[in-house]
Amino acid sequence: MNLSSSRSSSSAPSWSASFTSSDCSDSSASSPTSSSSSSSSSTSTSSSWSPSSFSPRWQTAASLPPRATPAKSVVSVVPISPETSAIIKRHTGEEYHTSADLPDHLVLFGCEDLVDVSALGQVQCLNLSYCTGVVDVSALGGVRKLTLSNCTGVTDVSALGSVQHLSLFGCTGVTDVSALGGLRKLTLSYCTGVTDVSALGRVQVLFMSHCTAIVDVSALGGVKTLGLSGCTGVSDVSALGGVEALILEECTAVTDVSALGAVKKLNLAGCTGVVDVSALGQVEDLCLSGCTGVTDYSAVPNAQR
């Protein structure tokens, strides 16, 4: 399997986990173009069991214990501003007036005139890439998959800790990511204002390509897939031996990789400071392309170079 990756963070190695899903794509590396939304509908089917299969005492309402909470949680309905409604109609061809009307998946890629997203918090999969007029995302904490790539007006992401998959690719105004430690997948590539990632050790898939202000990654040893391509400030990777798939492409300050022998998939392409790879013999998939300091490959005969 080929471990090499493009030097653009928008194209991860083939083995790395993809941030985006097919139903709400993240086109963070593309130029803004018009996109359309899609909604998913589900058809309910009758259960296979019959009431007669249960004890008679459960078939009368009188025998049931009082319900402590409503059968279905009530979600507040938020009106959509006329301006936002017009933008959505322009991109989707559909007119929506309240949050309850919106589809589960909504793509508003490149809507530079979009400002008010307060009614979009119930959308399951929301792509706002290149919506540079968006500043306040505090209402989007309930979105499951949220793409804010190149939303340069966004600075405060403290309300997004419950989002499962979040892309902040190119959000240069973001500096504090301490609230995002509970996410499953997080992309911070090109977030050059981020310096402290000590709270992100429980994130399963974390991409931080070209976050040049990051120096300390000692808290990230529990991350399963970690992308640090172009993080030229990172030199000490001794705590990352527990990472399953690790991309250190063009991390030119890294010299000692002796602690990475247990990593399953390791990309050191362009790590010109690395000389000794004798500890990497057990790495299943190893890329040493462009590692000009390495001369002895006897311990890693199958490495890509």
C-alpha positions as CSV (number, residue, x, y, z in Angstrom):
1,M,0.0,0.0,0.0
2,N,1.4,3.4,-1.0
3,L,2.0,5.7,2.0
4,S,3.1,8.7,0.1
5,S,0.9,11.8,0.2
6,S,0.6,15.0,-1.7
7,R,2.2,17.9,-0.1
8,S,-1.1,19.7,-0.1
9,S,-3.1,19.0,3.1
10,S,-6.2,18.7,1.0
11,S,-5.0,15.3,-0.2
12,A,-4.2,12.9,2.6
13,P,-2.5,9.5,2.1
14,S,-4.7,6.7,0.9
15,W,-4.6,5.0,4.3
16,S,-5.7,8.1,6.3
17,A,-9.3,8.4,7.4
18,S,-11.3,10.8,5.3
19,F,-12.8,13.7,7.1
20,T,-15.7,14.1,4.8
21,S,-18.7,11.9,4.0
22,S,-20.1,11.5,0.6
23,D,-23.3,13.2,1.6
24,C,-21.8,16.4,2.8
25,S,-18.5,16.9,1.0
26,D,-15.7,19.3,2.1
27,S,-14.3,21.1,-0.9
28,S,-11.9,23.2,1.2
29,A,-9.2,23.1,-1.4
30,S,-11.4,24.1,-4.3
31,S,-12.5,27.5,-5.5
32,P,-16.1,28.5,-4.4
33,T,-18.8,27.3,-6.8
34,S,-22.5,26.9,-6.5
35,S,-23.7,23.8,-4.7
36,S,-27.0,22.3,-3.9
37,S,-28.3,20.6,-0.9
38,S,-29.7,17.2,-0.5
39,S,-32.1,15.9,2.1
40,S,-32.3,12.3,3.3
41,S,-35.7,10.8,4.0
42,S,-36.5,7.6,5.7
43,T,-39.5,5.4,5.4
44,S,-40.7,3.8,8.6
45,T,-41.6,0.2,8.5
46,S,-43.9,-1.7,10.8
47,S,-42.3,-3.7,13.5
48,S,-42.2,-7.5,13.1
49,W,-43.5,-8.2,16.6
50,S,-47.2,-8.4,17.4
51,P,-48.7,-7.0,20.6
52,S,-50.1,-10.5,21.3
53,S,-46.6,-11.8,21.9
54,F,-46.4,-9.7,25.1
55,S,-47.9,-10.3,28.4
56,P,-51.5,-8.9,28.7
57,R,-50.5,-6.7,31.6
58,W,-48.4,-4.6,29.2
59,Q,-51.3,-4.1,26.7
60,T,-53.3,-1.6,28.8
61,A,-52.4,2.0,29.3
62,A,-53.5,1.7,33.0
63,S,-50.8,-0.9,33.7
64,L,-48.0,1.2,32.3
65,P,-45.9,3.3,34.7
66,P,-46.2,7.1,34.3
67,R,-43.9,8.5,31.6
68,A,-41.2,10.6,33.2
69,T,-40.3,12.4,30.0
70,P,-42.0,13.0,26.6
71,A,-41.9,10.2,24.1
72,K,-40.0,12.5,21.7
73,S,-37.9,15.5,22.7
74,V,-39.3,18.8,21.5
75,V,-36.9,20.7,19.3
76,S,-37.3,24.5,19.2
77,V,-38.3,25.9,15.9
78,V,-36.1,28.9,14.9
79,P,-37.3,31.3,12.1
80,I,-34.9,31.7,9.2
81,S,-34.1,35.3,8.4
82,P,-35.2,36.6,5.0
83,E,-31.6,37.2,4.0
84,T,-30.5,33.6,4.9
85,S,-33.7,32.1,3.3
86,A,-33.0,33.9,0.1
87,I,-29.4,32.6,0.0
88,I,-30.5,29.1,0.6
89,K,-33.1,29.3,-2.2
90,R,-30.5,30.7,-4.5
91,H,-28.3,27.7,-3.9
92,T,-30.8,24.9,-3.5
93,G,-33.9,26.1,-5.4
94,E,-36.0,25.5,-2.3
95,E,-37.5,28.0,0.0
96,Y,-37.4,27.5,3.8
97,H,-38.8,29.7,6.5
98,T,-38.0,27.8,9.8
99,S,-35.3,25.5,11.0
100,A,-37.9,22.6,11.1
101,D,-38.2,22.9,7.3
102,L,-34.5,22.4,6.5
103,P,-33.1,19.2,5.0
104,D,-30.7,17.0,7.0
105,H,-27.9,17.8,4.6
106,L,-27.2,21.4,3.4
107,V,-24.3,22.7,1.3
108,L,-23.9,26.5,1.1
109,F,-20.4,26.5,-0.3
110,G,-18.9,29.9,-1.2
111,C,-21.9,32.0,0.1
112,E,-19.8,35.1,0.9
113,D,-22.9,37.1,1.7
114,L,-24.2,34.6,4.3
115,V,-24.0,36.1,7.8
116,D,-26.8,34.7,9.9
117,V,-26.6,30.9,10.5
118,S,-28.5,30.9,13.8
119,A,-31.3,28.8,12.3
120,L,-29.1,26.1,10.9
121,G,-28.2,24.3,14.1
122,Q,-30.6,21.4,13.5
123,V,-29.1,20.4,10.1
124,Q,-27.2,17.1,10.5
125,C,-24.5,17.7,7.9
126,L,-23.7,21.4,7.1
127,N,-21.0,22.7,4.7
128,L,-20.3,26.4,4.9
129,S,-16.9,26.4,3.2
130,Y,-15.7,29.8,2.1
131,C,-18.6,31.6,3.8
132,T,-16.3,34.4,4.8
133,G,-19.1,36.6,6.1
134,V,-20.0,34.1,8.9
135,V,-18.7,35.1,12.3
136,D,-21.0,33.7,14.9
137,V,-21.3,29.9,14.9
138,S,-22.5,29.5,18.5
139,A,-25.8,28.1,17.3
140,L,-24.2,25.2,15.4
141,G,-23.3,23.0,18.3
142,G,-26.0,20.4,17.4
143,V,-24.7,19.8,13.9
144,R,-23.2,16.3,13.5
145,K,-20.8,17.0,10.6
146,L,-19.8,20.6,10.2
147,T,-17.5,22.1,7.5
148,L,-16.3,25.6,8.1
149,S,-13.2,25.4,5.8
150,N,-11.8,28.9,5.0
151,C,-14.4,30.7,7.1
152,T,-11.9,33.3,8.0
153,G,-14.3,35.4,9.9
154,V,-14.8,32.6,12.5
155,T,-12.8,33.1,15.7
156,D,-14.8,31.5,18.5
157,V,-15.5,27.8,18.3
158,S,-16.1,27.1,22.0
159,A,-19.8,26.1,21.3
160,L,-18.8,23.3,18.9
161,G,-17.6,20.7,21.3
162,S,-20.6,18.4,20.6
163,V,-20.0,18.3,16.8
164,Q,-18.7,14.8,15.8
165,H,-16.8,15.8,12.6
166,L,-15.5,19.3,12.3
167,S,-13.4,20.9,9.6
168,L,-11.8,24.3,10.4
169,F,-9.3,24.1,7.5
170,G,-7.9,27.5,6.8
171,C,-9.8,29.2,9.7
172,T,-6.8,31.5,10.5
173,G,-8.8,33.5,13.0
174,V,-9.3,30.5,15.3
175,T,-6.8,30.3,18.2
176,D,-8.5,28.5,21.1
177,V,-9.5,24.8,20.4
178,S,-9.6,23.7,24.0
179,A,-13.4,23.0,23.8
180,L,-13.0,20.5,20.9
181,G,-11.4,17.6,22.7
182,G,-14.5,15.4,22.5
183,L,-14.8,15.3,18.7
184,R,-14.2,12.2,16.6
185,K,-12.7,13.9,13.6
186,L,-11.1,17.3,13.5
187,T,-9.3,19.2,10.8
188,L,-7.2,22.2,11.8
189,S,-5.0,22.3,8.8
190,Y,-3.6,25.8,8.0
191,C,-5.0,27.1,11.3
192,T,-1.9,29.1,11.8
193,G,-3.3,30.9,14.9
194,V,-3.6,27.6,16.9
195,T,-0.7,27.1,19.3
196,D,-2.1,24.9,22.1
197,V,-3.5,21.4,21.3
198,S,-3.1,19.9,24.7
199,A,-6.8,19.3,25.0
200,L,-7.1,17.2,21.8
201,G,-5.6,13.9,23.0
202,R,-9.0,12.1,22.8
203,V,-9.8,13.1,19.2
204,Q,-9.7,9.9,17.1
205,V,-8.7,11.5,13.7
206,L,-6.8,14.8,13.8
207,F,-5.3,16.6,10.9
208,M,-3.2,19.7,11.6
209,S,-1.1,20.1,8.4
210,H,0.8,23.3,8.2
211,C,-0.1,24.5,11.7
212,T,3.3,26.1,11.9
213,A,2.7,27.7,15.4
214,I,2.3,24.3,17.1
215,V,5.4,23.1,18.9
216,D,4.2,20.7,21.7
217,V,2.3,17.6,20.6
218,S,3.1,15.5,23.6
219,A,-0.6,15.2,24.6
220,L,-1.6,13.6,21.2
221,G,-0.3,10.1,21.8
222,G,-3.8,8.7,22.1
223,V,-5.0,10.0,18.7
224,K,-5.5,7.1,16.2
225,T,-4.8,9.0,13.0
226,L,-2.6,12.1,13.2
227,G,-1.6,14.4,10.4
228,L,1.2,16.9,11.1
229,S,2.5,17.5,7.6
230,G,4.4,20.7,7.3
231,C,4.3,21.4,11.1
232,T,7.8,22.8,11.0
233,G,7.7,23.8,14.7
234,V,7.3,20.3,15.9
235,S,10.6,18.6,16.8
236,D,9.8,16.2,19.7
237,V,7.6,13.2,18.6
238,S,8.7,10.9,21.4
239,A,5.1,10.8,22.8
240,L,3.5,9.7,19.6
241,G,4.5,6.0,19.6
242,G,0.9,5.0,20.3
243,V,-0.5,6.6,17.2
244,E,-1.7,4.1,14.6
245,A,-1.2,6.2,11.5
246,L,1.1,9.2,11.7
247,I,1.9,11.7,9.0
248,L,5.1,13.8,9.6
249,E,5.7,14.7,6.0
250,E,8.1,17.7,5.8
251,C,8.4,18.1,9.5
252,T,12.0,19.2,9.0
253,A,12.7,19.8,12.7
254,V,12.1,16.2,13.6
255,T,15.4,14.3,14.0
256,D,14.7,11.5,16.5
257,V,12.1,8.8,15.4
258,S,13.3,6.0,17.7
259,A,10.1,6.1,19.7
260,L,7.9,5.4,16.6
261,G,8.7,1.8,16.1
262,A,5.1,0.7,17.1
263,V,3.4,3.0,14.7
264,K,1.6,1.0,12.0
265,K,1.7,3.5,9.2
266,L,4.3,6.2,9.2
267,N,5.0,8.9,6.6
268,L,8.3,10.7,7.0
269,A,8.5,12.0,3.5
270,G,10.7,15.1,3.3
271,C,11.9,14.8,6.9
272,T,15.4,15.9,6.0
273,G,16.6,16.0,9.6
274,V,16.0,12.2,10.2
275,V,19.1,10.1,9.9
276,D,18.6,6.9,11.9
277,V,15.6,4.7,11.1
278,S,17.0,1.5,12.6
279,A,14.1,1.5,15.2
280,L,11.4,1.4,12.4
281,G,11.8,-2.1,11.3
282,Q,8.3,-3.2,12.6
283,V,6.4,-0.3,10.9
284,E,4.0,-2.0,8.5
285,D,3.8,0.9,6.0
286,L,6.7,3.3,6.0
287,C,7.5,6.2,3.6
288,L,11.0,7.7,3.6
289,S,10.8,9.5,0.3
290,G,12.9,12.6,0.4
291,C,14.6,11.7,3.7
292,T,18.0,12.8,2.3
293,G,19.8,12.2,5.7
294,V,19.0,8.5,5.7
295,T,21.7,6.3,4.2
296,D,21.3,3.0,5.9
297,Y,18.0,1.2,5.0
298,S,19.1,-2.2,6.2
299,A,16.5,-2.2,9.0
300,V,13.7,-1.1,6.7
301,P,14.2,-2.8,3.4
302,N,10.6,-2.5,2.4
303,A,10.2,1.2,3.0
304,Q,9.2,3.5,0.2
305,R,12.0,5.8,-0.8
